[in-house]
C-alpha cells in the first residue's frame, strides 16, 4: 500500500486515461495508459513524443476510408506497439506533451534555482 502512495507522489503528469512518472532507480520515464505500461530513456521518450505528435489527425478525420480509422503507433525499442483510434492518439498526445512540459519545467526550475543554492 505504501508503494502506491509513493508512486502517486512521484507522478509527473496525470490524465483520466493514464499517468507518467520517472523511476528513481532506472531514471526512465514510465507511462501507464490504455492498460499498458512502457518505460523509456529520456531520449527515447522525446523521440516517441515527436512521433506521436507527427501523426496527421486531421487527415485521419477527413479520410472516410476504413484504413484511416486506426494508426499503428510503435517505438523503436518495442516498448509500445498498438493500433490506436483518433481519440486514443489525442489522449496519448495529451499525456506525452504534459509529461514533456513537466520535465522541461523541472529542468528550468533547477537551472534557475541552482545558483541560489550555492
C-alpha positions as CSV (number, residue, x, y, z in Angstrom):
1,X,0.0,0.0,0.0
2,X,2.8,2.4,0.8
3,X,4.3,1.8,-2.7
4,X,1.2,3.0,-4.3
5,X,1.2,6.2,-2.2
6,X,4.9,6.8,-3.1
7,X,4.1,6.2,-6.7
8,X,1.3,8.8,-6.7
9,X,3.6,11.4,-5.1
10,X,6.1,10.9,-7.9
11,X,3.7,11.4,-10.8
12,X,4.9,13.7,-13.5
13,X,1.6,14.1,-15.3
14,X,-1.8,12.5,-15.0
15,X,-4.9,12.5,-17.1
16,X,-8.1,10.5,-16.6
17,X,-6.7,7.9,-19.1
18,X,-3.2,7.5,-17.8
19,X,-0.2,8.8,-15.9
20,X,3.5,9.1,-16.1
21,X,6.4,9.1,-13.6
22,X,10.1,8.9,-13.5
23,X,11.6,5.9,-11.9
24,X,14.2,6.9,-9.3
25,X,16.2,3.6,-9.8
26,X,16.4,3.4,-13.6
27,X,15.9,7.1,-14.3
28,X,13.4,6.1,-17.0
29,X,10.1,7.7,-17.8
30,X,7.3,5.2,-17.1
31,X,3.9,5.6,-18.9
32,X,0.7,3.9,-17.9
33,X,-2.0,4.3,-20.5
34,X,-4.7,2.1,-22.1
35,X,-3.9,-0.6,-19.5
36,X,-0.3,-0.9,-20.5
37,X,3.0,0.2,-19.0
38,X,6.0,1.2,-21.0
39,X,9.4,2.6,-20.0
40,X,11.7,4.9,-21.9
41,X,15.1,6.6,-21.5
42,X,14.6,10.3,-21.7
43,X,15.9,10.5,-25.3
44,X,13.6,7.6,-26.4
45,X,10.7,9.3,-24.7
46,X,11.3,12.5,-26.6
47,X,11.5,10.6,-29.9
48,X,8.3,8.8,-29.1
49,X,6.6,12.0,-28.2
50,X,7.7,13.6,-31.5
51,X,6.5,10.5,-33.4
52,X,3.0,10.6,-31.9
53,X,2.8,14.4,-32.5
54,X,3.6,13.8,-36.1
55,X,0.5,11.7,-36.8
56,X,-1.8,13.7,-39.0
57,X,-5.0,13.5,-37.0
58,X,-6.9,15.9,-39.3
59,X,-6.1,13.8,-42.3
60,X,-7.4,10.7,-40.4
61,X,-10.6,12.6,-39.6
62,X,-11.3,13.7,-43.2
63,X,-10.3,10.4,-44.8
64,X,-13.5,8.3,-45.0
65,X,-11.8,5.0,-45.8
66,X,-11.6,2.2,-43.2
67,X,-7.8,2.2,-43.3
68,X,-7.7,5.6,-41.7
69,X,-9.7,4.6,-38.6
70,X,-6.6,3.2,-36.8
71,X,-3.0,4.2,-36.8
72,X,-0.1,1.9,-35.7
73,X,1.9,3.6,-33.1
74,X,5.1,1.9,-32.0
75,X,8.5,2.7,-30.6
76,X,11.9,1.6,-31.9
77,X,12.5,-0.4,-28.7
78,X,9.1,-2.1,-28.9
79,X,8.1,-0.6,-25.5
80,X,4.8,0.4,-27.1
81,X,3.1,-1.0,-30.1
82,X,-0.7,-0.6,-30.7
83,X,-3.2,0.3,-33.3
84,X,-4.8,3.5,-31.9
85,X,-8.0,5.3,-32.8
86,X,-8.0,9.0,-33.3
87,X,-9.3,9.6,-29.8
88,X,-6.6,7.4,-28.3
89,X,-3.9,9.2,-30.3
90,X,-5.2,12.5,-28.9
91,X,-5.3,11.1,-25.3
92,X,-1.7,9.7,-25.7
93,X,-0.6,13.1,-27.1
94,X,-2.0,14.8,-24.0
95,X,-0.1,12.5,-21.7
96,X,3.2,12.8,-23.6
97,X,3.0,16.5,-24.1
98,X,2.1,17.1,-20.4
99,X,4.9,14.8,-19.3
100,X,7.4,16.7,-21.5
101,X,6.2,20.0,-20.2
102,X,6.7,18.8,-16.6
103,X,10.2,17.6,-17.4
104,X,11.1,20.9,-19.1
105,X,9.6,22.9,-16.2
106,X,11.6,20.9,-13.7
107,X,14.8,21.4,-15.7
108,X,14.2,25.1,-15.9
109,X,13.5,25.5,-12.2
110,X,16.6,23.5,-11.4
111,X,18.8,25.7,-13.6
112,X,17.3,28.9,-12.2
113,X,17.3,27.9,-8.5
114,X,20.7,26.1,-8.5
115,X,22.8,29.3,-8.5
116,X,20.8,30.5,-5.5
117,X,21.6,27.3,-3.6
118,X,25.3,27.5,-3.9
